[in-house]
């Protein structure tokens, strides 16, 4: 028992000595002239060091860790406090130092001070965001000057195709698709495809999207899903992302039908229908008149949502309608909302709105006996009954817009063919690598 204990103590002592030796060697290798920095090595990573150079200038890439501020890391580097303040003040004209994030890198160049123990900062560069860099230089007069400049990003197209063995998400992800693009694709198809039931092994998929790459860091920002296709039981489902002139972007079938179910039937939560569509005696004026919409009774202030994506065509007082909003959804469909107590913040003529976005609040402005929403659906210039339409027609591109769409679709198809071809030139057609095409 005692022998065993002695053996353990010996092993422990040996380990302790070895650990001490390692520590000693490690400390000896770090720059001895800056004790503050070496002692806080765990807080600031030095990915680039000029340890062997005895005389400056020195350069280093510092990595922000939790709790760091620009002032604290400059301080640890050995930059005097008053100089760090000047740096922060100069930077603040183009960048908020509070936006620094954990993991963010800052490249610095600094030199020995002519007199004194500290260093002089000469240059600093950091990534403000994906598209912008910030550079800080010290001018001849000793002032700091900060500039923000846009980085050159490489725009590329990515085409991915494959077979579903497990699920669209799992298999397309393995094929290299971006998760955001898959999310957009599933969302767009979910109006027509039941992902629980319809998708069987053997279903094929393809998608095309664009990305913006910062070649220096290798970071990528996803662009947009441009086209996607599923073939289920030999039946193709194809969609293209298209923005009709003067409208919001959306996904359309090859025939120009919007995939998103166009409109909500009830653009208000928990409301009851007070008065339906059709002829009725006017509650105030007494005579019989065609009621061109549906009245939803709801307490004053109840939020009203946009029934579909579109552009606010009108947002002002409109006679008996009181406070009134009209949204144009496409060439043929509009919805109108009347008697509002007030408009939602930011809603005005020309605003782009999304389905379900709150546009205003129930009220009783104009000719109204009490708070309610008067809701109208106008198709091809005619008022139709929104509650009678069991399946609201899909938004359809018509006329000139449809022609524009067809031209656009052909262009996307060409890009997709090129991206697929380019990809297969570089490597064998394996589903594990995305096919990338540089923008011409
Ligand atoms: Zn009404």
Boltz pocket constraint, residues with backbone or C-beta under 6 A from the ligand:
constraints:
  - pocket:
      binder: B
      contacts: [[A, 275], [A, 291], [A, 293], [A, 294], [A, 295], [A, 373], [A, 374], [A, 375]]
      max_distance: 6.0
